[in-house]
């Protein structure tokens, strides 16, 4: 499988869902391809959190957070050129 994020998360736990994502205690990262203006690159969102302090709970909480957060960010990004009224970048 091609990774759509630019960072390796060593010993990460895969997060199931719409986007490719990995979590570890205190950090979660998701990625997807993005083609604004025909330029293909990865679009990444990461979240770092100090709490919860328990490693297992941290992975669980961040895993539950990343998929809906990534959906909202992509929906409001330039990854949907010409279709997103919130995007500052539009390509015609």
C-alpha positions as CSV (number, residue, x, y, z in Angstrom):
1,X,0.0,0.0,0.0
2,X,1.3,3.5,-0.8
3,X,1.6,5.7,2.2
4,X,-0.1,9.1,1.8
5,X,1.8,10.8,4.6
6,X,5.4,11.9,4.6
7,X,6.4,10.9,8.1
8,X,7.1,7.5,9.6
9,X,5.5,6.7,12.9
10,X,7.6,4.0,14.4
11,X,5.7,1.3,16.3
12,X,2.4,3.0,15.4
13,X,-1.0,1.5,15.5
14,X,-3.0,1.6,12.2
15,X,-6.2,3.5,12.6
16,X,-9.0,2.1,10.5
17,X,-11.2,4.5,8.5
18,X,-11.5,6.5,5.4
19,X,-8.0,7.9,5.5
20,X,-4.7,6.2,6.1
21,X,-3.7,6.9,9.7
22,X,-1.3,5.7,12.4
23,X,-1.4,6.4,16.1
24,X,1.0,6.1,19.0
25,X,0.9,7.5,22.5
26,X,0.8,11.3,22.3
27,X,0.6,11.5,18.5
28,X,-1.6,10.6,15.6
29,X,-1.1,11.2,11.9
30,X,-3.4,10.9,8.8
31,X,-2.7,11.4,5.2
32,X,-4.3,11.4,1.8
33,X,-3.4,12.2,-1.8
34,X,-4.2,15.7,-2.9
35,X,-4.1,17.1,-6.4
36,X,-4.6,20.9,-6.3
37,X,-4.2,22.3,-9.8
38,X,-3.1,18.9,-11.1
39,X,-0.1,18.7,-8.8
40,X,-0.1,15.4,-6.9
41,X,1.2,15.4,-3.4
42,X,0.4,14.1,0.1
43,X,-1.9,16.1,2.4
44,X,-1.2,15.3,6.1
45,X,-2.8,16.2,9.4
46,X,-1.1,15.4,12.7
47,X,-2.2,15.9,16.3
48,X,0.2,15.8,19.3
49,X,-1.3,15.7,22.8
50,X,0.1,15.4,26.3
51,X,-3.1,14.0,27.7
52,X,-4.4,11.4,28.4
53,X,-1.1,10.4,30.0
54,X,-1.9,6.6,29.9
55,X,-0.4,5.2,26.6
56,X,-3.3,2.9,25.8
57,X,-5.9,5.6,26.5
58,X,-3.9,8.1,24.5
59,X,-3.8,5.9,21.4
60,X,-7.6,5.2,21.8
61,X,-8.6,8.8,22.2
62,X,-6.3,10.0,19.3
63,X,-7.5,7.2,17.1
64,X,-11.1,8.2,17.6
65,X,-10.2,11.8,16.9
66,X,-8.2,11.6,13.7
67,X,-10.6,10.2,11.1
68,X,-13.4,12.8,11.7
69,X,-10.8,15.6,12.0
70,X,-9.2,14.6,8.8
71,X,-12.5,14.6,7.0
72,X,-13.3,18.1,8.2
73,X,-9.9,19.4,7.3
74,X,-10.0,17.9,3.8
75,X,-13.5,19.2,3.2
76,X,-12.2,22.7,4.0
77,X,-8.9,22.5,2.2
78,X,-7.6,23.1,-1.3
79,X,-7.7,19.3,-1.9
80,X,-11.1,19.8,-3.5
81,X,-10.3,22.6,-5.9
82,X,-13.3,24.4,-7.4
83,X,-15.7,22.5,-5.2
84,X,-14.9,24.0,-1.9
85,X,-16.3,27.4,-1.0
86,X,-14.1,27.6,2.1
87,X,-10.9,27.1,0.1
88,X,-8.7,30.1,-0.4
89,X,-7.3,28.4,-3.5
90,X,-9.5,27.7,-6.5
91,X,-8.4,26.2,-9.8
92,X,-10.5,26.6,-12.9
